[in-house]
């Protein structure tokens, strides 16, 4: 989706491609239904403009494309467009090789985007010795590609950084951010729409995403920018955990301001 967006022609009156992916770690597919009819909701805005879609985080049903519904495999699949049999991140704590590259690195390297930014809280994405994107982050630094890999201590500082980047006309062309609230609530209280703490965690992320969208729309340069805005998740959950291939763990949602091709 993101690669197609940047490789496609600019619409009339637009001068530059932009994209933000807002990730909700551990948000089950059915959690999106909590925002139906909610006025100040990112999911509602995006689904009304482009669509709300069901996707799978544990593979497409083919044996070689099956992967655990864990954090690292889930986000790596979203960032590369490949299943674990191609990117080899089968579990948390596995370092992804440079190839296949994330679309952050690939689109900056091929000149489709000038810059990209990865913003997260979970240190195992970049900070740790065995972080998923440690090798790719080194690769981008060595080649002096304008790709930032940033980790923040908690949700408020992460949100402030995303808002600042979203408001800045000179900010990154591609922003990929990950909220942790749903996964934290799921592990603590349970992954279910019947669990108030879990529902509230997803609602707070949706409200933060709504503020980001409104910040983007307030940019002076907004009318000349062709934005792709996506909200999605890496996996769902069952009881207080995830990793298996149950429907609760496997099914996620994708909300987008642009219609996307549906497969399957």
N, C-alpha and C positions, 0 to 999 in steps of 0.2 A: 504493500500500500504506500509506504513512505517513498520507496525507490521510484515507483510509478509516478507519484506526485511530482518529484523533483526532475524526472526525466521527461515529463510531458510538457507541451507548449503552454506558455503563459496565456491566460484569458485576456481578452481585450481590456485595456486600461490598467492591467497589473504589470508591475516591473520586477518583482522578486518573489521567489518561493519561500515559504516559511512553514514550520511544523512544530507542534508540541505534542508529545505523548505523555499523558498523565496516568501513571500506573498505581493501582490499588492492590498492594500485596495481600493475597488471601481473600479477595472479594469473590464470593460465589456468584454464579450466573443469576440466580434468583434474587440476589440482593439488589439488583437494578430495578426490580419491580416496586421497591419501596419509594421510588421517586416519581411514579406516575401521577401527573397532575400537580406536582410541586412546582411553584412558580420560580423560585430562586434555586434552581437545580441545574447542574452541569449536564447530567444525563438527560434531563428533559429538553434542554436547549439543543444538544447535539442530536438526539434522536428525532426531534422535530425537523431539523435541518437536513440531516443525512440519513441516519437510521440507527437502530439498536439491533445488534446481531448476536447470535449464539455461536460460540467457538469452543474448541476443545484444547486443553492444556496437556493431555496425556497421550497424544497421538491421534492419527486420523483413521484408526481402525486396522491399518496394515501392521503386520507383525514387526517389521523392521522399523516402523515409525512409532513404536510404543516407548514411552519414557515415564519415569516416576513423576508424580505431581508435586515436585519439590521446587523451591524458589529458584535456585541457580539454573536448572534445566528449563524452567518456564520462561524466565526473562531472556535467557540466551536464545531460545527458539524465537521469541518475539523480535529480538534485535538482529538476528541473522536470517530469519525466514527458513531455517532448517531445523529438522528434528535432531535428537541427540545422536542418532547413528551417523550424522554428518558433522555436528559440532563437537561431539564427544564429551559434553558436560552432562554426565549421567546423574550427578549428585552434587550436593553442596560441598565446597572445598576442593573442587577440581578446577585447575587453571585452563581456560579456553586457549587454544592455539590462535595465532594471528588469523589463520584462514579456517573457516569462513569468517570474514570480517563482519563486525556489526555495521548497520547502515550508517551509524555515526561516522565511523572512520571511512567507509567506502565512498560515501557521497562527498565528503570533504576532499578525499584524495583524488576523486575523478573530476573535481571542480564544479559539481552540481550545487554544492553548498559551500559557503565561505568558512563557516564555523559550526561547531556542535558542542553541546554541553550535556553531561550526564550528572544528575544530582540525586543523591540518595542519603539514607540514614544507616542502613545495615552495612557494617564494615567489611563483610565478606564479599562485597561486590568489587572493591578496589583496594582497600587499606591493608588487608592481611597478607601474610607471605603466600598463602594459597588462595587468594581471592580470584574470582572468576575472570575478571578483566585486567588483571595485573600485567600480563604479558602484552596485551593490546595497548594498554595505557603507556607502557614503555616504548612500544613501537611508534605510537603517535608522537611521543616526545623526541625520539631519535630522528624521526623524519620531519620534525617541527611542524606537524599538522595542527591546525587550530581546533583541537578537540580537548575539552576540559573534563576531567574526572574528579568530581567533588563529593565529599562525604560530610554530613552535618550531624551535630550531636543529638538533635531532637526535632520534632515536627515544626515547631514555631520558627526555628532558624532556617530550616529547609524551605518553609513556605515563604519567608521573607526573601530568600535568595531567588526563588522562582518568580515571585512578583516583581522583583527588581529587574531580572532578566527580561521578563515579559513586557515590562514598561519601556525598556531601553531600545530605541530604534537601531542602535548599534550592537544590540545583544546577539546571541547565537541564532543562526538560521534554523537550527534544529535543537530542541530541548527535550530531553528524556528524563522524567522524574518519577520517583517511586515513593509513595506513602506507605507507612508500616502499620497504621492503626488497625485495619481489619485483621491482619495476621496476629497481632499482639492480643487483640480481644478474643479471637478464635481460640488461640492456645490457652488463654486464661479462663474463658467462660463457655466456649463452644461456638462452632460455626453454624449458625442457623438464624433464620428470620424470626424464630421463636425466642431468641436470646436478646433481651433489650440492649445489653452492652455491645453486642456484635452489630446490631442494627444501628446503634448510635455511632459506632466507629466508622461505618460506611457513610452515614449521613454527614459526619463532620468532614470527611474527605471530599464528598460531593460538593459541600458548601465551599471548601477551599478551592476546588476546581472551578466552581462558578465564579469566584472572585478573580481567578486567573483569566478566565475567558473574558470577563468584563474589563480587566486591565488591558488585555490585548485589543479589544474593540475600541478602547479609549486612545490608542496610539494615534498620533497625528498622521503617521504614515500608513495607517491601517487600510484605507481605501485603495491604495496602490499595491497592497500585499496580497498574495494568494496563499491563504492559510489552510493547512490541514490540521485539525484538532481531533485527537483520539483519546478516549479513556478505555482502559482495559485492565486485565489482571493476569497474574502468572499461574494461579491455581485456585481452587475452592478449598473446601474442608469438610470433614466429617467428625462429629463429636468434638474433640479438642485437638485434632491432628489432621495431617494430610500426607499424601504420598502414594496412596493406592489408586486404582483406576475406577473407583465408584463414580457414579454420576455426580454426587455432591462434590467430589474432589476435582473431577475432570472438566466439568462444564464451566466456562467463564463467559463474560459478555464483552462485546466491543461496541462502544458508542462513538460515532464519528459525525462530523459536520458535513461530510461528503459521502454520497452513496458508494458502497463497495460491492465488488463482484462476490456473489455467494457461490460457494462450491459445496458439493455433496447433496 
